[in-house]
């Protein structure tokens, strides 16, 4: 404890901040582990429920085309790439 008496105010602040950061990181790791464990328990139950209801796992849809609305007939995606659009056929 004598080594703490030799610290300046800024040194003590840094020590406390470091200790708090360490506590926050440990708590975050614990919370992540709890979430992953919960996900591991829930995922098989959700899959069994989907199977019982006859729902099939479908892949996420790709980017959809939309008209810019500026009077131009250009079909754009959210990333600005041109796609073939069902509405205008281009």
N, C-alpha and C positions, 0 to 999 in steps of 0.2 A: 504494500500500500504506500510505501514511501516513494516509490517511483511515480505514483499518481500525483503526489504533492509537488513534485518537480516540474510538472507539465504547466504550460501556459494555458490561458483561457482558450485560445484557438486550438491548442492541442487536445484539450478536454472535449471541445465541441466536435473535433474530428473523430475522437475515440467513440463518443456517444453516437455520432452519425454512422460510423462504421458498424457499431454493434446493432443499431436499428436496421441497417441495410441487411446485415446477416440474418437477423430475425425475420425480416420480410421475405428474403430469399428462401429460407427454410420453410416458412409458412406457405409460400407459393408452390414449392416442390411437393409438400404434403397435400395441398389442395389438388394439384394436378394428378397425383397418384390416386386420390379418392375419386376424381372424375373419370379416370381411365378404368378403374375398377368397376364403377357404376355402369359405364358404357359397355364393358365386357359382360355384365350381367343382363343388361337390357337388350342388347342386340339380338341374342338368340330368341328372346321372348317376342320381340317385334317381328322377326322373321317367321316364327311359328304362327303368329297371329295373321300375318300377311298370307301365309300358305293356307291357313284355315279359311280365310275369307276369299281365297282364289285370286288374290292380287299377285301380279308378277313383278319382280324387280326390273324396272325399265331404266335404261341409261338416261342421264340428264340430257335434255334437248340442246342442240347446238345453237349458235347465234341465229337470231331471227332477223330477217330483213324488214326494214321499215322505210316508208317514204319520208323524205325530208320535209315535205309540206311547203316548200318554197316555190311551188309551181313547176319545178323541174321534175322530171320523171325518173330521177336517179334513185335507186334503191341502195340503202346503206345499212351497214351493221353498226353496232355501237362502237366498233373500233375503226370505222371509216372505210372498210373494204367493200367493194362491190360484190353483190351476190345475184344469183338468178332469183327473181321474185315471182311468186305465184300470181300476184295482182296484176302486174304489167307485162309479165312474160320476158323481161329483159334480164 
